[in-house]
């Protein structure tokens, strides 16, 4: 009655296969069609060219599906229609996150953006040094040579985000004992750093990367286990189904909306009545914050609450207070509370050194104990 093939395999089908489209009334179903780019051969990728050449205008019916219907390179999606002159994608049918939540198919996402209200940057060049303070992560990234990826490798960024994730996971496992968390790392070295941090917290975890022997077996084993965390590099994003994942710590350097939403999709799939929330923790980097707010915009009934929470000194080994679900707060959108009332000073320990090659400037970054958490709660 039919067959299923990968996009990659289209190039290797013989002419007898493609003749089927001329001889019969064929329905062709495309899954995740955004991988196939192009309206014309010059602006298409290899998969898109095959669709334009072999399938468009030959198949009797086509059904193209995508959970993230856009491309990071801004090329047109094969077979898609766009408005003129705005260039907006025209969808024949849209089943959005709000519909999926209402139908009990998806969990309601809670996105927590972790910021710091006093970041100290020390720059040393030879015998000279200068110190600057920044009121937020966004200011630090916008007005200093420090990069987002460098921050992701800072212990004082990794530990608070993991702490929040671990606390929330422990809370969720009281209701659903097999709930699990995903940490999306930047590279293999970064994944090992995260694994050491989880180990220091007494957490059970698995690591899976493209260098992991029998990586798919590791993923399959984790899917059916009760292990709390899986740390992944490029392995658990699009298409991987582990329904018990309910918490994600986003520590990837990739800042495209496509990747961001694909990662979020890993924790949205609902398995029962008791697991109606998904939690995503990440740094308050401006691009990611924009993605988070657009997800909130997809759900008109969203509430967003900004709250200041005192983060205990990492040296004490204590964990932050768990974040409430804020269900009792109504009618607040983008409300901002002031800075924390007291300042316990900057932590001089656990600084990250940047640069330091020859006569190049060397940088050190340290964070105050006060972290701000902005919660975007999608209901």
ZAMARGU-4260 file (C-alpha; in steps of 0.2 Angstrom, whole numbers, plus 5000, padded with zeros to 4 digits):
<rodrens>
0) 5000/5000/5000 | 5015/5012/5002 | 5032/5014/5009 | 5042/5026/5021 | 5059/5034/5016
5) 5070/5047/5023 | 5073/5063/5014 | 5091/5057/5011 | 5085/5042/5002 | 5076/5051/4989
10) 5092/5054/4979 | 5094/5035/4978 | 5077/5030/4971 | 5077/5024/4953 | 5066/5030/4939
15) 5054/5015/4942 | 5050/5022/4959 | 5047/5039/4953 | 5036/5032/4939 | 5023/5027/4953
20) 5019/5046/4954 | 5013/5046/4936 | 5004/5029/4936 | 4994/5031/4952 | 4985/5044/4962
25) 4999/5045/4976 | 4997/5054/4993 | 5015/5060/4999 | 5016/5064/5017 | 5031/5075/5022
30) 5036/5075/5041 | 5046/5090/5047 | 5045/5098/5030 | 5056/5113/5036 | 5071/5103/5033
35) 5068/5104/5014 | 5072/5122/5008 | 5067/5131/4992 | 5054/5137/4979 | 5067/5136/4965
40) 5082/5125/4962 | 5094/5140/4964 | 5088/5143/4982 | 5085/5125/4987 | 5095/5113/4997
45) 5098/5095/4991 | 5082/5088/4998 | 5071/5103/4993 | 5078/5100/4975 | 5072/5082/4975
50) 5055/5087/4980 | 5053/5101/4967 | 5060/5090/4953 | 5052/5073/4958 | 5036/5076/4967
55) 5029/5094/4965 | 5016/5094/4951 | 5017/5075/4950 | 5009/5069/4966 | 4990/5069/4967
60) 4990/5074/4985 | 5003/5081/4997 | 5002/5083/5016 | 5017/5093/5023 | 5019/5093/5042
65) 5030/5103/5054 | 5031/5107/5072 | 5043/5122/5069 | 5038/5129/5052 | 5052/5140/5048
70) 5071/5139/5044 | 5085/5147/5053 | 5093/5152/5036 | 5077/5162/5031 | 5075/5151/5015
75) 5057/5146/5009 | 5051/5129/5014 | 5048/5118/4999 | 5030/5117/4994 | 5025/5130/5006
80) 5015/5146/5001 | 5019/5163/5008 | 5009/5179/5008 | 5015/5194/4997 | 5023/5205/5000
85) 5024/5201/5019 | 5032/5184/5016 | 5022/5176/5030 | 5019/5157/5029 | 5001/5152/5025
90) 4996/5137/5034 | 4981/5127/5029 | 4978/5120/5046 | 4987/5125/5063 | 4986/5115/5079
95) 4995/5126/5091 | 5002/5124/5108 | 4987/5131/5116 | 4976/5118/5107 | 4987/5104/5113
100) 4987/5110/5131 | 4968/5111/5131 | 4967/5094/5123 | 4978/5087/5136 | 4991/5082/5123
105) 5005/5094/5129 | 5011/5100/5146 | 5010/5119/5150 | 5027/5126/5149 | 5035/5136/5163
110) 5051/5145/5157 | 5063/5152/5170 | 5076/5165/5165 | 5090/5166/5177 | 5098/5184/5178
115) 5111/5192/5190 | 5109/5210/5196 | 5128/5212/5200 | 5141/5205/5188 | 5159/5210/5191
120) 5171/5210/5176 | 5189/5213/5180 | 5201/5216/5165 | 5219/5215/5167 | 5232/5221/5154
125) 5250/5220/5160 | 5251/5229/5177 | 5235/5239/5174 | 5218/5232/5179 | 5200/5239/5178
130) 5184/5233/5186 | 5166/5236/5180 | 5149/5231/5187 | 5135/5226/5176 | 5116/5225/5182
135) 5112/5211/5171 | 5118/5197/5160 | 5111/5206/5145 | 5122/5222/5149 | 5137/5211/5152
140) 5135/5202/5135 | 5131/5219/5126 | 5144/5230/5133 | 5159/5219/5136 | 5170/5206/5127
145) 5163/5192/5137 | 5153/5179/5126 | 5138/5169/5130 | 5147/5153/5127 | 5160/5158/5140
150) 5146/5161/5153 | 5139/5144/5149 | 5156/5136/5156 | 5156/5147/5172 | 5152/5136/5187
155) 5142/5151/5195 | 5131/5149/5180 | 5130/5130/5178 | 5127/5127/5197 | 5112/5139/5200
160) 5103/5133/5184 | 5106/5115/5189 | 5101/5118/5207 | 5084/5125/5201 | 5082/5111/5189
165) 5086/5098/5203 | 5074/5106/5215 | 5060/5107/5203 | 5063/5089/5198 | 5062/5083/5216
170) 5046/5092/5218 | 5038/5084/5202 | 5044/5067/5207 | 5034/5067/5223 | 5019/5067/5211
175) 5026/5057/5196 | 5041/5046/5203 | 5049/5043/5186 | 5050/5061/5180 | 5067/5065/5173
180) 5077/5080/5167 | 5087/5084/5152 | 5103/5095/5151 | 5107/5102/5134 | 5126/5105/5134
185) 5137/5114/5121 | 5150/5101/5118 | 5157/5085/5125 | 5169/5094/5137 | 5155/5105/5143
190) 5144/5089/5146 | 5158/5082/5157 | 5159/5098/5167 | 5140/5097/5169 | 5141/5079/5174
195) 5153/5083/5188 | 5142/5097/5194 | 5127/5085/5195 | 5138/5072/5203 | 5143/5084/5217
200) 5125/5087/5220 | 5122/5069/5222 | 5112/5067/5206 | 5111/5051/5196 | 5114/5055/5177
205) 5118/5048/5160 | 5128/5056/5146 | 5125/5054/5128 | 5134/5063/5114 | 5138/5058/5096
210) 5154/5050/5102 | 5145/5039/5115 | 5146/5021/5110 | 5129/5013/5107 | 5121/5030/5110
215) 5104/5025/5104 | 5104/5010/5117 | 5109/5023/5131 | 5094/5033/5126 | 5082/5018/5125
220) 5089/5012/5142 | 5086/5030/5150 | 5068/5030/5142 | 5063/5015/5152 | 5073/5018/5168
225) 5071/5029/5184 | 5087/5039/5182 | 5085/5057/5186 | 5095/5066/5172 | 5102/5064/5155
230) 5115/5076/5149 | 5115/5077/5130 | 5125/5085/5116 | 5116/5086/5099 | 5107/5069/5102
235) 5091/5073/5111 | 5082/5087/5102 | 5072/5084/5087 | 5062/5068/5085 | 5068/5059/5101
240) 5053/5054/5112 | 5056/5052/5131 | 5039/5056/5138 | 5045/5056/5156 | 5057/5071/5153
245) 5048/5085/5162 | 5062/5097/5166 | 5076/5105/5155 | 5091/5115/5158 | 5096/5124/5142
250) 5115/5126/5142 | 5118/5125/5123 | 5127/5139/5114 | 5115/5137/5099 | 5103/5151/5099
255) 5091/5148/5085 | 5073/5148/5088 | 5071/5132/5078 | 5083/5123/5090 | 5076/5131/5105
260) 5058/5125/5101 | 5064/5108/5097 | 5073/5106/5113 | 5057/5113/5123 | 5047/5100/5113
265) 5057/5086/5122 | 5048/5090/5139 | 5031/5095/5133 | 5023/5078/5129 | 5011/5073/5142
270) 5009/5056/5149 | 4994/5057/5161 | 4984/5068/5172 | 4997/5072/5185 | 5011/5079/5174
275) 5003/5095/5167 | 5018/5106/5168 | 5035/5107/5159 | 5050/5117/5166 | 5064/5125/5156
280) 5078/5134/5165 | 5091/5145/5156 | 5101/5160/5157 | 5093/5177/5153 | 5102/5180/5137
285) 5092/5192/5126 | 5090/5181/5111 | 5084/5167/5121 | 5073/5178/5131 | 5065/5184/5115
290) 5061/5166/5110 | 5053/5163/5127 | 5042/5178/5126 | 5037/5173/5108 | 5031/5156/5115
295) 5021/5165/5128 | 5014/5176/5114 | 5008/5160/5106 | 4996/5158/5121 | 4986/5173/5124
300) 4981/5168/5141 | 4999/5167/5147 | 5004/5176/5163 | 5022/5182/5166 | 5029/5186/5183
305) 5046/5193/5187 | 5052/5189/5204 | 5068/5191/5214 | 5075/5176/5223 | 5090/5176/5235
310) 5102/5162/5229 | 5112/5155/5243 | 5131/5155/5242 | 5137/5140/5232 | 5150/5137/5246
315) 5136/5133/5259 | 5130/5118/5248 | 5112/5123/5251 | 5100/5124/5237 | 5088/5138/5232
320) 5070/5139/5237 | 5059/5130/5224 | 5049/5141/5213 | 5031/5141/5215 | 5019/5139/5200
325) 5012/5157/5203 | 4995/5150/5198 | 4987/5162/5212 | 4994/5178/5203 | 4981/5185/5190
330) 4982/5199/5178 | 5000/5202/5179 | 5010/5202/5163 | 5029/5207/5162 | 5028/5214/5180
335) 5045/5219/5187 | 5050/5219/5205 | 5064/5229/5212 | 5082/5223/5216 | 5084/5212/5231
340) 5084/5223/5247 | 5101/5217/5254 | 5117/5214/5245 | 5128/5201/5252 | 5143/5206/5241
345) 5151/5198/5226 | 5158/5180/5227 | 5177/5181/5223 | 5178/5163/5221 | 5174/5153/5206
350) 5179/5166/5193 | 5181/5162/5175 | 5197/5168/5166 | 5195/5174/5148 | 5209/5178/5137
355) 5226/5178/5145 | 5236/5175/5129 | 5252/5185/5127 | 5249/5203/5128 | 5230/5201/5126
360) 5219/5207/5140 | 5213/5194/5153 | 5196/5195/5160 | 5188/5188/5176 | 5169/5187/5179
365) 5161/5184/5196 | 5143/5185/5201 | 5134/5192/5216 | 5124/5180/5227 | 5108/5187/5221
370) 5100/5180/5205 | 5084/5186/5198 | 5072/5173/5190 | 5059/5178/5177 | 5045/5166/5176
375) 5035/5165/5160 | 5020/5153/5165 | 5010/5147/5150 | 4993/5141/5155
</rodrens>
